[in-house]
């Protein structure tokens, strides 16, 4: 998952872009990309463990094909947010990140 660490942030931020048509991008499977994610973490060393947990949980969450299909047809950012919050409620770090954003 695309991510970076920045000195100007104090807690993790995440963004999700959704393309219904797909974006021509060199993906692993050669198919168009419909979901783009970016997670920005604080640069501070004390966030290292949290960074690893969030990335692991996000990777597991976005492996779910059913989730990805539902996100691709969302009608609003709010609907996408609600799907992610509902599906990530059993992941402690992702749920915290979703509620902060």
Secondary structure, DSSP 8 states (H G I E B T S, - for coil): --EEEETT-SS-EEEEEEEEEEE----TTSS-EEEEEEEEEESSGGGHHHHHHHHHHHHHHTT-HHHHHHHHT-SSHHHHHHHHHHHHTTSHHHHHHHHH-
